[in-house]
């Protein structure tokens, strides 16, 4: 398994070989800050409760696709809780943050992708704070991009060039380019699953009939019953991996039930239980009073939300 590292994608030269790496760290769960609460009576703040439906439900449903859709140790589906490696795109906040914690709790090795804010005052400080946060959740690798157009695609292509291997990718960014780059990265292994909670058109909050149709075709073409279209992938060490099989799942936040028929009420019940009993909590980003709610959608607020941030508007108090 590759050594743990953080990556910063430079806008000067987008080639994977020009990434800037931080000093290598051992692949262990960080213990520099407070670990997961172990008490079954752990309480949540009002702000954390308010984010559970928005962040927790799609995260839980996405993680379920990994657990139920990937083969386990003995080739049977539904047994992939142990030893899998997942890449969570924009996993420092929102649904991605809760998915990271859920996967770690299930025994997965998790790599977290983090975009830099458009104009943070101190980039190095921001990177250090975010890396400490996600490592405290149990993430083993942290991958930064510079927030510029196409930076995430370059990150995924760079990971492919570096011969990184993943069993699953959780996409909270969206876009056809992300899917295409992620699909190639997963094909390095024998089998993989790409799950998105956004789809090909991030700016469309409610999926159209055409969106569902295309997602269905993609699932049939790449799923366990469809025709596999894998290709040989040559690694940096000269060895050629076999043709990987990649599945596709779209967990839309607009769906009342997930792909196994579980409704929102049941999903939320499980998410609340995880938060109270296992310490799987949402990350509370920005909290504003009701009278300042429009600022969340103003220029700077929109930048925060677009970068995967969360905002809580307090009605009272």
Secondary structure, DSSP 8 states (H G I E B T S, - for coil): ---B--EE--SS--SGGG-EE---B-SS---SS------TT----HHHHHHIIIIIHHHHHHHHHHHHHSB-TTS-BT---SS-EEEETTTTSHHHHHHHHHHHHTT-EEEEEEE--TT-S-HHHHHHHHHHHHHHHT-SEEEEE-SSTTHHHHHHHHHHHTT---SEEEESS--HHHHHHHHHHHTTSSEEEEEESS-S-TT-SS--HHHHHHHHHHHHHHSTTS------EE-TTS-EE---EEEEEE--TT-SB-TTS-BHHHHHHHHHHHHHHH-------EEEEGGGGGGGGSHHHHHHHHTT--EEEES--
